[in-house]
Amino acid sequence: MLDPRWKPTVLYALGGLLVMLNVSATVLNYLARRSQLQPLRSYSFIGDDYPEYYPMTLAPVSLTPENTAHYAVYANETQREFAALFPPGGGFLYLGPDRRPFGVAMYHQMHCMANLRQAFLDHKGYTIHAHHCFTYLRQAILCEANPTLEPQAPQLGKFAVNVKVPRVCKDWGSVRDLIERNHREVKRGGMIWW
């Protein structure tokens, strides 16, 4: 058992440690976000010298999930519907003087959805690509940590919920527009800095 005379010292030490951890977390968060604040021209796009996020502001948009006839697992037209979601260039941005390609996470996630659907249809079972996609989508969902409350729908089952709750999302159309502009500029042979 700890000597009672040490109790204040231990509490001060723990308090100091918590303050140091908080300051460290704040500094690390600032450094991670700083790349969003720097203009793209400040990067060489060689090696690790590139921003973690494309510096753009995405307006909020509303989305109410609903069941739809589109993107059905077994429908013949689903492959065309998924393909239409992708802009020219397949969801890649080409940046810097050498037009270095960067995948955009939103389109990587959509690619994984299409890949998992195809693996399901082909009855392939485990593949390295399907495993990667399943893990990647799980992590993307956790990263988003969407706190939208979905009320229980007991008529559908004990643990069923009504997903038709409006959500505030980021404007995915702006991301597509950016990639389309980037693709046109690459085809013209222009320098990509924006």
Secondary structure, 3 states (H helix, E strand, C coil): CCCHHHHHHHHHHHHHHHHHHHHHHHHHHHHHHHHHHCCHHHCCCCCCCCCCCCCCCCCEEEECCCCCCCCCCCCCCHHHHHHHHCCCCCCEEEEECCCEEEECHHHHHHHHHHHHHHHHHCCCCCCHHHHHHHHHHHHHHHHHCCCCCCCECHHHCCCCECCCCCEEEECHHHHHHHHHHHHHHHHHCCCECC
